[in-house]
Amino acid sequence: MESYAIALLYATPFFIGLVLVEILYGRFVKNQKHNVMDTVSSLSSGLTNVVKDSLGLVLILVSYPFLLEHLALVEINSTWLVWVVAFIALDFAGYWNHRLSHHINFFWNQHVIHHSSEEFNLACALRQPISNLLGYYALLLIPAALLGVPEKVIAILAPIHLFAQFWYHTQHIGKMGWLEYVIVTPSQHRVHHAINKEYIDKNLGQIFCVWDRMFGTFQEELDEVPPQYGVLKPAETWNPIIINFQHLWRLMQDAWRTRNYWDKMRIWFMPTGWRPKDVKIKYPVKIIENVYNFKKYQPETSTALKGYALFQLIMTTMLMLFMFYNYSEIGFDGLLLFGAYIFVGIYGYTTLMDRKSYAVWIEIIRGVAGLALIYMTNDWFGLDGFLPLGSYWVAVYFLITIFGGIYFTFFEKSLISPDLAS
């Protein structure tokens, strides 16, 4: 996991930098595709994902090395061929994993975060899950295992394959001619993120679009059908941790409430959105009926709160990068504690962005806990060894967090509408 953390140490600033380039370009051409709170929420989601992955917080049902050891029928010796076969196998597995996530209730929970933004931009690409706690992906790599693709090749190509899916999350690039028949393009992926009935659950490919054309899930972007983004059951929160488990919570509630025991079992494996008839009638869930006429989630927000949200995002990113930089010295127990501070921090300031009245208590508790840790250890996970007085600056950050929570809850209380204050 240390090598993965080092890779993230360099990849994170690169992707955030590209998001900033897109924002600046949008301002330059007067066609901005970002709004502050949505972008902060998206980037915060990305931080939770990379922290969770760097800590290896997943239960592996079956590993690729196990499958390779027991299933390999041949071994590809040609150097260039093994890389080509591995990449194609990864993309094929990615298509079917993606398709499962869109069509099965249980698996949708791990993917809904990626579709939850009502905007479509590069920041949206970083909305990645923390709810994928069961590691079953290796099962989809059985073709690679049968062909004897070495695990090292898969380990190297997997992050490359993932990172290569970033660039096409943009509205600033139109159709790309003959490339539309080979790779997934921004036009095709706009279709994928759209909730229009013509587009929903289409274009599930990740790098190559051949799988969609082969298995009947391809849809071209139509000039007369402008894509509308989000999910049909709106998240209505900036908090990425809540979004990650909203769908799972609904499934659990429906499974508990339904009187039909068969429905209690099958709800998890039914098509996405399926609900038992009795709970569907008794406990209706808000669904967008007209995709061209719905109100996007936009709680009333002051300029000061936007600035504060950006400040929290920047500070959280810097703390996370230090965690990756000092990964081995911090130790596993320390990393779990550090990761918990980051998760609680993101939960706190995004709840404050939602204008929830209880956010102040989260901010006060995490601020006091952070100050207490610095007081007891006289450091912040070894930061003083790299930056003189670094722990004091972190202490100042926690003080700002405490006062920020109090200010935006009580001194800007007039901005909180009744339906958002509960």
N, C-alpha and C positions, 0 to 999 in steps of 0.2 A: 504493500500500500504506500510505502514511502516514495517509490518511484512515480506512482500516480499523483501523489501530492506535489512532487516537484514539477511534473508536467502541468498541473493546474496552476502552480505558482506563475508560470509564464503564459498559459492559455487565458487565464481570467482577465488580466489587463488588456490582452489583445482583443478579445471579444467585446469588452466594455468600450475599448477605443473605437471599434467599428460602429458600435451603437452611437457613440458621440459624433462620428463622421456623418452617419445618416441623419442625426438630428440637425447638425449644421447645414447639411445639404438641403434638408426640408425647409429650413429658414431661408436659405439662399434662393431657392426656386419658388418660395412662398406657397409651399404645398406640404405643410407639416403633418406627419403621420404619427406623431407622439403627443401624449399629454403627460405632464409631470408625474402625477400619482400612479397612473397605469404603468409607466416605465419604471418607476421605483419599485412597484409591486413585482413586475416581471424580473428585474435584476435581483431583487431580494429572493425570489423563488429560485433563481439560478444559484445563489449562495447556499441556500438550504440543501440543494441537490448535491453540490460538489462537496460540502462538508460531510453529508451523510455517506456519499460514495467513498470519500477518502478514509472514513472510519470503518468501512466494510460492514455497515449495519444492514445485513441481508442474510436470510436463511437460505442457503444453497440446497435445493432439492436434489440436483445432480450436477456434477461438474463436467466441463469439457474434457479434461484429462482422463476422467473415469471412462467416459464414452469412447475416447480415442483408444484407450488400452484394451477395451473389450469388444469394440466393433470394427476396428480398422481391417479392411479387406486387402488394400493395396497401400503402397507408399509412393508418393510423388517425389521423384528425385530431382527433376529439372528445377533449377532455382527460380527462373522467371515464371514457370507454369504454376508452381505452388502458390505464389502470391496472387496470380490471376484467379485461380480456382477458389482460393480463400476469400478474396474480395467478393466474388460472385455469390459464394455460399453465404457470406454475411449479409449481403443485400437481399438474397432470397429469404433468409431467416427473418430479416428485418421487416420485409413485406408482410409475412404471415403473422409475426408478432403484432404488427401495427393493425392488421385486419382483425385479429382476435380482440385487441383493445377497443376497437370500434363496434364490435358486434356481440360481445358477451358482457353482461351486466357487471360481473366481478372484475373483469380486466379493464373495463372502462374507468374504474376508479383510479388506476395508476396512470391514466393518460389524460383525464379531464383537465388537469392543471394546464397542460400545454395548449388547450383550446379555450381556456377560460377568459383570455383577454378579448375585449370587444374592439381592440385595435389589431392591426396586422403590421408588424415591423420587426426589425432585427432583435429588439428586446424581447419580443414575444417568443422568439426561438429559444430563449434561455429559461422559459417556464418549463422546467423539468421536474419529474416527480421525486418525492421522498416516500411515497406510499407503495412503491414496488419492493416490498419486503420479502417476497418469495422469489428466489432465483431459479427460474425454470427455463431461461433462455437457451441453455445448452441443448435442450431437447430439440430445438429447432435447427441446431447445427449438426444433427445426425448425418446429413449428406457429406459434410466436411470430414466428420469422424470416419465414415466409411471409406473415404478416399485417402485417409491417413494424413490429413493436413496437420502439421505440428502445432502444438498448443502455443508455442512462442510466436508463430506467425499470426495466429488469431489474436493473441494478446497485443501485438503491435498494431494490427490493422483495425481492431475494434474501436479505439478512440479516434483514429483517423476517419473511419467511416462515420462516426457520430459527429465529429467536428465539421465534416464535409456537408452536413445537412443544415448548416447555419445560414449560409449566404442567400438562400432563396426565400427567406422570410422578409420580403420587401415588396412595396407597391411602386417603387421607383424604377423598376426594370420591366419592360413590356415583353411581348412574345419574342422568341429567340430563333425564329426560322427553323432550319433543319434539326437543330438541337432539341426541339420539342418532341422529336421522334426517338430520341436516344436517352436523355437524362431528365430528371425532375427539374423543372424550371420554376422561377417565381410565379409565372402565370398559372402553371399547374397546381402549385402549392396554395395559391390564393383560393383556388377552387376547393382544395382540401379543407381549408380552415373556414369556409363559408357555411352558413346555416340555411341557405336557400334550398328549397326542396329539390331543385335540379342538381345541386352540388353535394349534398350531404353524404358522407361516407364514401366519397370518391377520391381517386388519386392517392392511394395508400403507399406507393413506392417511396423509397428513401433516396436512392442515387439514380437508379435506372428506372425508366417508366415502362419498360417492356413487360414487367409483371402485371401492371394494371391493364395493359392492352391484351395480354395473354389470358387473364382471368376475369375480364369483363368489368373492371372497376375504374376504367379511364373516363374522364369527362373533360372536354376542352372548355376553357374560359370563354363565355359568350358575351359579346358586346352588349346585347340587349338584357343581360342578367348580371347587374353589378353585384359582386360578392358582398354579403353582410356577415360580420364576424362575431364570434362568441360561441356560446352554447345555448341550446333551447331552454334549458333550466338555468337561468342566470346565476352566477356565483354571488353577486351583490356584496362583495367584500374585497378589500385590497390585501387581506391576510392570506399569503400563499399556503400557510400550514393548515388553515381551516379549509381552503379550497381542495387541498390534497385528500381530505377525508370526508367531504360533504356527501359525495355519492355513496360511499361505504356506510355512512351514518343513516342515510335514507333507506338503504337496503336492509340494514339491521332493524330499523324501526318497522319497515313493512313486514319483514320475516316474523317479528314478534307480534305484530298486531293482527295479521291475517289469521282466520280461524281454520283455514284449510291447511292440513299438515303437509300435503303434497306441494302446495305453493310455498310453504316455509323452506322446503328443500330445493325446489327447482328455481326459485327466484334468482339465485346466484349465477346460474348458467343459462338463463333465458336471454333473448336479444336485449341489447342495451335499451333502457327505458321501460321495459316491461314491468308491470306491477300487478299484484293480485287484484281481482275485480272488487273485492269487498273494501280493501283499504284505499283503492283508487277513488272510490265514490265517497268514502267517509273522510279521507284525509287528502284532499286535492293538493297538488303541487303546482306552483306558478310555472307556466310554459309560454314561451313567446309564440303567438299565433300569427302575427303579421311581422315578418322579418324586416320590412321596409318602414315600419312605424312602431318602434319600441324605444323606450327611454334608456339610454346607457347609464351605467352606474356612475354617478358623479355627486358624491356628498359635497355640501357647501364647504369650500376650502379657502382659507386666507393665503395670501402670498407668504406670510411668515411661516405657516404650517408647511407649505411646499418647500420652502428653504430648509426648514428643520428636517423634513423627510429626506431631502438630499444629503444633509449633513449626516444623518444617521446611516444612510446607505454608504456614504464614503467611509465613515469611521468603521462600520461593520466589515466592509471590504478590506480595509487596511489591517484590522485585527485578524481576519481570516488569512490574509496573505502571510502575516507573521507566523500564524499557526502552521502553515505549510512550510515556511522557510525553516522553522525550528522544530520540525515534525519529530525527528528521532530523539532529540534531547528532551522534549516535553514528556514522552512516554505515553503508553496507551491510556492509563488512568487519567493522566493530565489532559490528554486529547479529548477524552469523553467529557470532562468538566469544561474544557475550553469550548467544545462543540455545543454543550448545553447553554453556555452563556450566549453564543451566537444565535442559537435557535430561539431562546427566550427573548433576546434583543429584537430579532426580526418580528416575533409575535407581538412584542410590546409596541414598537413604533408603527407597525402596519395597523394594529388595532386602534392606535391613536389617530392614524390617517382615516380610519372608518368613523371617527368621532364617537367611539363607544365610551361611555362614562367610566367603565371599569378599567380602562387602559391605564389610568393614573396609578392604580395600585400595582399593576405589572411593572410599570416604569420605576416606581419607588422601590419595590422589592428587589428588582434586578440591580438598580443603582446601589442600594445599601449592601446587597450581597457582594457586588464587585468591589466596593470600598472595603468591606470586611476581609475579603480574600487578600487584597493588597496589604492591608494592615497586618494580617496574620503571617503572611509569607515574606513581607517586605520587598515584594517584586510582583511582576505580572508574567508568570510562566517563563522567566528568564529574560524578559525584554531589556532589563537594565544592562545586561551583558553586551547588548548590541547597540542600545541607544541610551546614553547617560540620562538619568532622570525620566526614563521612558514610563516607568510605572506611575510617576506623578502626573504625567500627561493623561494616562488612562484614568487615573483618579478624577482629574478635572472633567474628563468625558462623562464619567458616571455622575458627577455632580450636575453637569448640564442636563443629563438624562432625567434626573430627579426633578429639577426645576422646570424642564421642558414639559414633562408629564403634568405637573401642577398648573403651569401657565395655560397650556392648550386645553385643559379640562375645565378650569375654573375662570380664568380671565378671558377666554374666548368662548365661554359657555353659550353666549347668545347665538353662536353659529350652529349649535347642535339642534337639529330639528327633532321633535318628539319621537319619530319613528326610527331615528338613527341613534338615539340616546340609550335605548334599552339594551 
